[in-house]
Amino acid sequence: MSSQKIEGEKIRCVGRRISKPRLIHQTGKHRAIEIFVEGKPAKAEIVKAWRVLKR
């Protein structure tokens, strides 16, 4: 099984079944939610692209 990664501020996933949401830890005190989307095929697309803010 190959693993591919996409990154964005907002990602939409489409599939037949999703897993139970699970709380995971990110950097520092930040938390995130992880879910698995299954389907034949499961699809994901970036709705809002990730951007870096310069100060």
URMO-V160528 format. One record per pair of residues at least 12 apart in sequence whose C-alpha atoms are under 7 Angstrom apart, sorted by sequence separation. I is the first residue (numbers start at 1). J is the second residue. D is the distance in Angstrom with one decimal. If there is no record, write none. Layout:
<<I/J/D> <I/J/D>>
This chain:
<<21/33/6.2> <22/34/5.2> <21/34/5.8> <22/35/6.5> <21/35/5.1> <20/35/6.4> <19/35/5.5> <18/35/6.7> <19/36/5.2> <18/36/5.6> <19/37/6.6> <18/37/4.5> <17/37/5.9> <18/38/6.1> <17/38/5.2> <15/37/5.8> <16/38/5.9> <17/39/6.5> <15/38/5.4> <16/39/4.8> <15/39/4.6> <15/42/4.6> <14/42/5.9> <15/43/6.5> <14/43/5.2> <13/43/5.6> <14/44/6.3> <13/44/4.3> <12/44/5.6> <13/45/6.6> <11/44/6.8> <12/45/5.4> <11/45/5.7> <12/46/6.4> <11/46/4.5> <12/47/6.5> <10/46/6.1> <11/47/5.4> <10/47/5.4> <8/46/5.9> <10/48/4.9> <9/48/5.5> <8/48/6.2> <9/49/5.8> <8/49/4.8> <9/50/4.9> <8/50/4.2> <7/50/6.8>>
